[in-house]
């Protein structure tokens, strides 16, 4: 117990030089590739970060992204005694695309992955677009999940928009178009994604200046740092290594109702959401926090979508508590829903 307290105290301290710290964690990320073979000769590329013999945490990346997203947590996870296992979803990294494109099919695939990795009990960390898969998997596996850490998660937009409160707290027109209307147009999304993938594979940094123009000032300050730019480029380029399908399939899944029973999610969860996040619909994320039976919502006032680059230690400390089955405590700011 004393050792865990020491690790937690260390983990909550931010590094003095965040840029150098991020660069250190990314230097060997490109070499962190393992291949898992599922029945039917189906390949899954994945990475292992942190302590190779530590308590397991399944890490689900955003969209478009890849297993390399979690390289920034390598040193903190190692100090906390956590083993981060990060698979590339179908269509990302070296994991081939998969049909059908549904949340239920992806969850069944993830169940195969964790069984093949011999994970009996584990925590889940999901960032951004990994959120739907994390929650749905937790609902299916129930008591096998020690805890659920959701960082700026993509919420159940279609489910939220079917509720009366969505009229009082609507999502933006652009988010409605991007997450509900456009994803269903495969004739449009897939060629665009393949073109983006071609650019990433053939013209390094060709799209590097686009993202900062689409985000909030809070995020712009983070993404302007050279090491963060490198991290973002590597994790995104790896997503398009063989296909552009990963991101478009994710969008298609986000556009549909999740079809889960919230009461089936029995694990304690923590959901962090920035109030100035322009990427995911904030109202849908807050709705998700309200629907999860044992969820602590942490509001990050003025933060955008990419705050995690500056606050990895906080999330790792929470995961260490979850993975170690430490009693659940409510010691952070909680925001009721709706805002």
C-alpha positions in Angstrom: 0.0 0.0 0.0 2.8 2.4 0.9 4.4 1.8 -2.5 1.1 2.6 -4.3 0.7 5.8 -2.4 4.2 6.8 -3.4 3.5 6.1 -7.0 0.3 8.1 -6.9 2.0 11.1 -5.3 4.7 11.0 -8.0 2.1 10.5 -10.8 0.2 13.7 -9.9 3.3 15.9 -10.4 3.5 17.3 -13.9 7.0 17.2 -15.5 9.0 20.4 -15.5 9.5 20.3 -19.3 6.4 18.9 -20.9 7.8 19.2 -24.4 10.9 17.2 -23.6 8.8 14.7 -21.7 6.5 14.1 -24.6 9.4 13.8 -27.0 11.0 11.1 -24.7 7.9 9.0 -24.8 7.6 9.1 -28.6 11.2 8.2 -29.5 10.6 4.4 -29.6 6.8 4.4 -30.3 7.2 3.5 -34.0 8.9 0.2 -33.0 6.1 -0.8 -30.6 4.2 -3.2 -32.8 2.9 -6.6 -31.9 0.7 -8.8 -34.0 -2.1 -10.9 -32.6 -3.7 -13.5 -34.7 -7.4 -14.3 -34.1 -9.2 -17.4 -35.5 -9.6 -17.2 -39.2 -6.1 -15.8 -39.6 -7.3 -12.3 -38.7 -4.4 -10.0 -37.8 -4.6 -7.4 -35.0 -1.7 -4.9 -34.5 -1.3 -3.7 -31.0 1.2 -2.0 -28.7 2.3 -2.5 -25.1 3.3 0.5 -23.0 4.2 0.8 -19.3 5.2 -2.1 -17.1 5.2 -5.4 -19.2 4.2 -7.4 -16.1 1.9 -4.8 -14.6 -1.8 -4.7 -14.0 -3.6 -4.7 -17.4 -5.4 -1.7 -18.9 -7.1 -2.0 -22.3 -6.5 1.3 -24.2 -8.9 2.3 -27.0 -7.7 5.1 -29.3 -9.5 8.0 -30.9 -10.4 8.5 -34.6 -8.5 8.8 -36.8 -5.7 7.5 -34.7 -3.8 4.3 -33.7 -2.2 2.4 -30.9 0.6 5.0 -30.8 -1.8 7.4 -29.1 -0.9 5.9 -25.7 2.9 6.2 -26.0 2.7 9.5 -24.1 1.6 7.5 -21.0 4.5 5.0 -21.2 6.7 6.3 -18.4 3.8 7.1 -16.0 2.2 3.8 -16.6 5.5 2.0 -15.9 5.9 3.9 -12.6 2.4 3.1 -11.6 2.7 -0.6 -12.4 0.3 -0.6 -15.3 0.5 -2.5 -18.5 -1.2 -0.6 -21.3 -2.4 -2.8 -24.1 -3.5 -0.8 -27.1 -5.0 -2.5 -30.2 -5.5 -0.9 -33.5 -9.1 -1.0 -34.5 -10.1 -2.6 -37.8 -8.9 -0.4 -40.7 -6.2 1.3 -38.5 -2.5 0.5 -38.3 -2.0 -3.1 -39.6 -5.4 -4.3 -38.5 -7.4 -5.0 -41.7 -10.9 -3.4 -42.2 -13.8 -5.5 -41.0 -17.5 -6.0 -41.8 -20.1 -5.4 -40.6 -19.5 -1.8 -39.5 -21.5 -1.8 -36.3 -20.8 -1.2 -32.6 -22.0 -4.6 -31.7 -19.6 -6.2 -34.2 -16.7 -4.2 -33.0 -17.4 -5.1 -29.3 -17.5 -8.8 -30.3 -14.2 -8.3 -32.0 -12.8 -6.6 -28.9 -14.0 -9.5 -26.7 -12.0 -11.8 -28.9 -8.9 -9.6 -28.6 -9.0 -9.4 -24.8 -9.6 -13.2 -24.6 -6.6 -13.8 -26.9 -4.5 -11.5 -24.7 -5.6 -13.6 -21.6 -7.2 -10.6 -19.9 -9.5 -11.9 -17.3 -10.0 -8.7 -15.3 -8.8 -5.3 -16.5 -9.5 -1.6 -16.6 -10.3 0.4 -19.7 -8.9 3.7 -20.9 -10.6 5.3 -23.9 -9.7 8.6 -25.5 -12.1 10.6 -27.7 -13.5 8.2 -30.4 -12.6 5.2 -28.3 -15.4 6.0 -25.9 -18.3 4.1 -27.5 -16.3 0.9 -27.7 -15.1 1.2 -24.1 -18.6 1.7 -22.7 -20.2 -1.0 -24.9 -17.5 -3.5 -24.0 -17.9 -2.7 -20.3 -21.6 -3.3 -20.7 -21.0 -6.7 -22.3 -18.2 -7.9 -20.0 -19.7 -6.6 -16.8 -17.7 -7.6 -13.7 -14.6 -8.4 -15.7 -14.0 -4.6 -15.9 -12.3 -3.0 -12.9 -12.9 0.5 -14.0 -13.5 2.8 -17.0 -11.6 6.0 -17.7 -13.1 8.1 -20.4 -11.1 11.1 -21.7 -13.0 13.6 -23.8 -15.2 10.8 -25.1 -17.4 10.6 -28.1 -20.9 10.3 -26.6 -24.0 8.6 -27.9 -25.1 11.4 -30.2 -28.0 9.7 -31.8 -29.3 8.5 -28.4 -28.9 12.0 -27.0 -30.7 13.7 -29.8 -33.7 11.5 -29.2 -34.1 12.9 -25.7 -36.1 16.1 -24.7 -33.0 17.7 -23.1 -31.3 17.8 -26.5 -33.7 20.6 -27.4 -32.4 22.7 -24.5 -28.8 21.8 -25.0 -28.4 21.1 -28.8 -25.2 20.1 -30.5 -23.9 22.5 -33.2 -25.1 22.3 -36.8 -21.6 21.3 -38.0 -21.3 18.5 -35.4 -24.8 17.3 -36.5 -23.7 17.2 -40.1 -20.3 15.6 -39.3 -21.4 12.9 -36.9 -24.9 12.1 -38.1 -25.4 13.0 -41.7 -22.0 12.7 -43.5 -20.9 9.3 -42.1 -23.8 7.5 -43.9 -22.5 8.6 -47.3 -19.9 6.0 -48.0 -19.6 7.1 -51.6 -18.2 10.4 -50.2 -16.4 9.5 -47.0 -14.3 6.5 -48.1 -12.7 8.2 -51.2 -11.9 11.3 -49.1 -10.3 9.1 -46.4 -8.2 7.2 -48.9 -7.0 10.5 -50.3 -6.0 11.7 -46.8 -4.3 8.4 -46.2 -2.3 8.8 -49.4 -1.2 12.2 -48.4 0.0 11.0 -44.9 1.9 8.1 -46.5 3.6 10.0 -49.3 3.9 13.7 -48.1 5.0 13.6 -44.4 3.5 16.6 -42.5 1.5 17.5 -45.6 -1.6 18.1 -43.4 0.2 19.2 -40.3 -1.0 22.8 -40.4 -4.6 22.0 -40.9 -5.7 20.8 -37.4 -4.6 23.9 -35.4 -6.9 26.0 -37.6 -9.9 23.9 -36.7 -9.5 23.8 -32.9 -10.0 26.0 -29.8 -7.3 28.4 -28.5 -6.8 26.1 -25.5 -5.9 23.2 -27.8 -3.9 25.4 -30.2 -1.4 26.2 -27.4 -0.9 22.5 -26.8 -0.7 21.4 -30.4 1.8 24.1 -31.3 4.5 22.4 -29.3 7.0 20.6 -31.6 7.0 17.3 -29.6 3.1 17.2 -29.5 3.1 17.9 -33.3 5.3 14.9 -33.7 3.2 12.7 -31.5 0.0 13.7 -33.3 1.5 13.1 -36.7 2.9 9.7 -35.8 -0.3 8.4 -34.3 -2.5 9.7 -37.1 -0.1 8.6 -39.9 -0.1 5.1 -38.4 -3.9 5.1 -38.6 -3.7 5.4 -42.4 -0.8 2.9 -42.8 -2.8 0.5 -45.0 -6.2 2.0 -45.3 -8.5 5.0 -44.7 -11.3 2.8 -43.6 -10.7 3.0 -39.9 -11.8 6.6 -39.4 -14.8 6.4 -41.8 -16.0 3.2 -40.2 -15.7 4.8 -36.8 -17.8 7.8 -38.0 -20.4 5.4 -39.3 -20.7 3.7 -36.0 -20.9 7.0 -34.1 -23.9 8.0 -36.2 -26.0 5.2 -34.9 -27.7 4.5 -31.5 -25.5 2.5 -29.3 -28.1 -0.1 -28.4 -26.8 -0.9 -24.9 -28.4 -1.1 -21.5 -26.7 1.5 -19.3 -27.4 -0.6 -16.2 -25.1 -3.3 -17.6 -22.1 -1.1 -17.0 -21.3 -2.1 -13.5 -17.7 -0.8 -13.2 -16.9 2.6 -11.6 -16.1 5.2 -14.2 -14.5 8.6 -14.4 -15.3 10.9 -17.3 -13.2 14.0 -18.0 -14.7 16.6 -20.3 -13.4 20.0 -21.3 -16.0 22.8 -21.5 -14.4 24.3 -24.6 -14.0 21.1 -26.6 -14.9 21.8 -30.2 -14.2 18.2 -31.4 -16.8 16.0 -29.7 -20.3 17.2 -28.8 -19.9 18.2 -25.2 -23.7 17.8 -24.5 -23.5 14.2 -25.7 -20.5 13.5 -23.4 -22.4 14.9 -20.5 -25.4 12.8 -21.3 -23.1 9.8 -21.3 -21.9 10.7 -17.8 -25.4 11.0 -16.6 -26.5 7.6 -18.0 -23.6 5.6 -16.6 -24.7 4.2 -13.2 -21.5 4.8 -11.3 -19.8 7.6 -13.1 -17.9 10.6 -11.7 -17.9 13.5 -14.1 -14.9 15.9 -13.9 -15.5 19.2 -15.6 -12.4 20.9 -17.0 -13.4 24.5 -17.3 -11.9 26.2 -20.3 -10.1 23.1 -21.5 -10.4 21.8 -25.1 -10.1 18.4 -26.6 -6.3 17.7 -26.2 -5.8 18.6 -22.6 -4.6 15.0 -22.0 -1.2 16.0 -23.3 -0.7 18.2 -20.2 -2.4 15.9 -17.7 -1.5 12.3 -18.3 -0.5 11.8 -14.7 -4.0 12.5 -13.4 -5.5 9.9 -15.6 -2.8 7.3 -14.9 -3.3 7.9 -11.1 -7.0 7.1 -11.5 -6.3 4.0 -13.6 -3.9 2.8 -10.9 -6.7 3.0 -8.4 -9.1 1.2 -10.7 -6.7 -1.5 -11.7 -5.7 -2.1 -8.1 -9.4 -2.3 -7.1 -8.9 0.5 -4.6 -12.2 1.6 -3.1 -14.0 4.2 -5.3 -13.8 7.7 -3.9 -15.4 11.0 -5.0 -12.7 13.6 -4.5 -12.8 15.7 -7.7 -15.2 18.3 -9.0 -18.5 16.9 -10.2 -20.8 18.7 -12.7 -24.4 17.6 -12.8 -26.2 17.2 -16.1 -27.3 19.2 -18.0 -24.6 22.0 -17.7 
